[in-house]
Amino acid sequence: LTSHEKLEEILQNGVDEIIKKVIALTETNGSQQVSAELFSWLYASERIEIKFALWMPNNAQGVELENLYHKKSGLIFFENDSSVAFTGSMNETYSGHVVNYEEIDVYRSWEPSEISRIERKLNHFELSWMGEIEGLKVRSPSQDLCDQLRVIADKRARSSINNRRKNK
């Protein structure tokens, strides 16, 4: 393998390991199991899409801690064609509310003065999502792992239906 092919393999394996951990959590008990099953359902029902990004500027000599792609932003689209864009984060923990210094900016499409910001966030997100930002490596999980998420979601849905029937 060339060094480029080796890097691509390392990136894909890293992405797949994350999804494998989610899949493994569906076999546990408790809140992590519920979260992993919910994640599987969200993915299987196409309510979320999954990609992973690694920041590797051209001058990087490999994967280093300094290479984190640590951007926190998102877009939410509603059925009535309104949307919300956000940048930043706020952890829903004691530390997030009381100890840490955190910030989140939210832009709403129904506010005319915020539409241009949403359009800029959308444009940058789309470039990132498609891997068109120089130095940003973007990967999707392997298809077989995505199929496993769908199977988990289907199994959970069937179990939920059966439980409801038993409780009638």
TORDREN-648572 format. One record per residue (C-alpha): z, y, x; residue in three letters. Coordinates in nm, 3 decimals, decimal comma. Example, Ala and Ser with C-alpha at 12.3 -4.5 7.8 and 13.67 -1.06 7.14 Angstrom:
! TORDREN-648572
ATOM         z         y         x   code
ATOM     0,780    -0,450     1,230    ala
ATOM     0,714    -0,106     1,367    ser
This chain:
! TORDREN-648572
ATOM         z         y         x   code
ATOM     0,000     0,000     0,000    leu
ATOM    -0,068     0,355     0,112    thr
ATOM     0,223     0,598     0,129    ser
ATOM     0,091     0,764    -0,189    his
ATOM     0,077     0,430    -0,373    glu
ATOM     0,425     0,345    -0,248    lys
ATOM     0,558     0,677    -0,378    leu
ATOM     0,392     0,618    -0,715    glu
ATOM     0,552     0,273    -0,734    glu
ATOM     0,895     0,414    -0,646    ile
ATOM     0,862     0,682    -0,914    leu
ATOM     0,755     0,433    -1,181    gln
ATOM     1,034     0,191    -1,089    asn
ATOM     1,288     0,474    -1,116    gly
ATOM     1,165     0,570    -1,462    val
ATOM     1,167     0,208    -1,575    asp
ATOM     1,521     0,152    -1,445    glu
ATOM     1,649     0,431    -1,671    ile
ATOM     1,491     0,270    -1,979    ile
ATOM     1,620    -0,073    -1,873    lys
ATOM     1,973     0,073    -1,871    lys
ATOM     1,923     0,205    -2,225    val
ATOM     1,799    -0,137    -2,335    ile
ATOM     2,100    -0,304    -2,173    ala
ATOM     2,334    -0,069    -2,362    leu
ATOM     2,199    -0,200    -2,693    thr
ATOM     2,366    -0,532    -2,608    glu
ATOM     2,711    -0,376    -2,566    thr
ATOM     2,963    -0,271    -2,830    asn
ATOM     3,080     0,074    -2,923    gly
ATOM     2,941     0,423    -2,914    ser
ATOM     2,704     0,362    -2,621    gln
ATOM     2,542     0,078    -2,814    gln
ATOM     2,499     0,301    -3,119    val
ATOM     2,354     0,581    -2,904    ser
ATOM     2,110     0,341    -2,733    ala
ATOM     2,001     0,195    -3,069    glu
ATOM     1,955     0,544    -3,212    leu
ATOM     1,747     0,640    -2,908    phe
ATOM     1,536     0,327    -2,960    ser
ATOM     1,486     0,412    -3,326    trp
ATOM     1,393     0,774    -3,249    leu
ATOM     1,134     0,650    -3,001    tyr
ATOM     0,998     0,371    -3,221    ala
ATOM     0,965     0,604    -3,519    ser
ATOM     0,781     0,857    -3,301    glu
ATOM     1,039     1,127    -3,357    arg
ATOM     1,070     1,169    -2,980    ile
ATOM     0,840     1,108    -2,687    glu
ATOM     0,972     1,022    -2,343    ile
ATOM     0,857     1,136    -2,001    lys
ATOM     1,045     1,185    -1,678    phe
ATOM     0,981     1,454    -1,419    ala
ATOM     1,054     1,474    -1,049    leu
ATOM     1,011     1,794    -0,856    trp
ATOM     0,827     1,722    -0,532    met
ATOM     0,679     2,036    -0,382    pro
ATOM     0,402     1,975    -0,128    asn
ATOM     0,634     2,052     0,162    asn
ATOM     0,884     1,783     0,058    ala
ATOM     0,919     1,491     0,297    gln
ATOM     1,035     1,246     0,031    gly
ATOM     1,273     1,228    -0,259    val
ATOM     1,573     1,444    -0,175    glu
ATOM     1,865     1,569    -0,383    leu
ATOM     1,727     1,920    -0,348    glu
ATOM     1,413     1,803    -0,530    asn
ATOM     1,581     1,785    -0,872    leu
ATOM     1,377     1,900    -1,167    tyr
ATOM     1,678     2,042    -1,344    his
ATOM     1,512     2,264    -1,600    lys
ATOM     1,662     2,254    -1,946    lys
ATOM     1,427     2,367    -2,219    ser
ATOM     1,286     2,234    -2,538    gly
ATOM     1,080     2,296    -2,847    leu
ATOM     1,156     2,186    -3,201    ile
ATOM     0,885     2,195    -3,466    phe
ATOM     0,964     2,187    -3,837    phe
ATOM     0,750     2,069    -4,128    glu
ATOM     0,717     2,425    -4,263    asn
ATOM     0,534     2,528    -3,940    asp
ATOM     0,835     2,717    -3,807    ser
ATOM     0,965     2,637    -3,460    ser
ATOM     1,251     2,698    -3,220    val
ATOM     1,234     2,712    -2,841    ala
ATOM     1,533     2,707    -2,610    phe
ATOM     1,611     2,745    -2,243    thr
ATOM     1,943     2,654    -2,085    gly
ATOM     2,212     2,415    -2,195    ser
ATOM     2,553     2,397    -2,351    met
ATOM     2,751     2,079    -2,306    asn
ATOM     2,936     1,977    -2,620    glu
ATOM     3,255     1,900    -2,431    thr
ATOM     3,584     2,074    -2,367    tyr
ATOM     3,455     2,172    -2,023    ser
ATOM     3,130     2,296    -2,171    gly
ATOM     3,307     2,526    -2,414    his
ATOM     3,613     2,631    -2,214    val
ATOM     3,581     2,561    -1,840    val
ATOM     3,215     2,582    -1,735    asn
ATOM     2,995     2,888    -1,732    tyr
ATOM     2,699     2,785    -1,945    glu
ATOM     2,424     2,965    -2,130    glu
ATOM     2,148     2,885    -2,377    ile
ATOM     1,878     3,118    -2,509    asp
ATOM     1,718     3,034    -2,844    val
ATOM     1,395     3,180    -2,981    tyr
ATOM     1,288     3,149    -3,347    arg
ATOM     0,932     3,169    -3,477    ser
ATOM     1,039     3,349    -3,794    trp
ATOM     1,149     3,645    -3,581    glu
ATOM     0,828     3,835    -3,494    pro
ATOM     0,975     3,974    -3,171    ser
ATOM     1,039     3,619    -3,041    glu
ATOM     0,696     3,461    -3,110    ile
ATOM     0,551     3,551    -2,768    ser
ATOM     0,848     3,386    -2,597    arg
ATOM     0,796     3,068    -2,796    ile
ATOM     0,427     3,070    -2,703    glu
ATOM     0,514     3,108    -2,330    arg
ATOM     0,770     2,824    -2,353    lys
ATOM     0,516     2,605    -2,535    leu
ATOM     0,243     2,674    -2,278    asn
ATOM     0,474     2,596    -1,985    his
ATOM     0,607     2,285    -2,159    phe
ATOM     0,255     2,153    -2,223    glu
ATOM     0,155     2,210    -1,859    leu
ATOM     0,471     2,030    -1,746    ser
ATOM     0,428     1,745    -1,997    trp
ATOM     0,072     1,682    -1,880    met
ATOM     0,178     1,691    -1,514    gly
ATOM    -0,036     1,996    -1,444    glu
ATOM     0,227     2,194    -1,253    ile
ATOM     0,178     2,158    -0,881    glu
ATOM     0,463     1,963    -0,724    gly
ATOM     0,585     1,817    -1,053    leu
ATOM     0,543     1,440    -1,087    lys
ATOM     0,558     1,328    -1,450    val
ATOM     0,583     0,965    -1,557    arg
ATOM     0,613     0,771    -1,882    ser
ATOM     0,804     0,445    -1,906    pro
ATOM     0,602     0,123    -1,869    ser
ATOM     0,440    -0,001    -2,189    gln
ATOM     0,636    -0,328    -2,195    asp
ATOM     0,966    -0,135    -2,193    leu
ATOM     0,842     0,094    -2,471    cys
ATOM     0,755    -0,219    -2,669    asp
ATOM     1,109    -0,349    -2,611    gln
ATOM     1,250    -0,023    -2,755    leu
ATOM     1,039    -0,079    -3,066    arg
ATOM     1,165    -0,437    -3,102    val
ATOM     1,526    -0,317    -3,071    ile
ATOM     1,469    -0,052    -3,337    ala
ATOM     1,306    -0,305    -3,569    asp
ATOM     1,591    -0,554    -3,517    lys
ATOM     1,849    -0,281    -3,587    arg
ATOM     1,666    -0,172    -3,903    ala
ATOM     1,649    -0,530    -4,033    arg
ATOM     2,019    -0,580    -3,957    ser
ATOM     2,106    -0,260    -4,141    ser
ATOM     1,902    -0,365    -4,447    ile
ATOM     2,066    -0,709    -4,451    asn
ATOM     2,413    -0,552    -4,427    asn
ATOM     2,338    -0,326    -4,723    arg
ATOM     2,221    -0,624    -4,929    arg
ATOM     2,540    -0,816    -4,849    lys
ATOM     2,758    -0,521    -4,951    asn
ATOM     2,598    -0,486    -5,297    lys
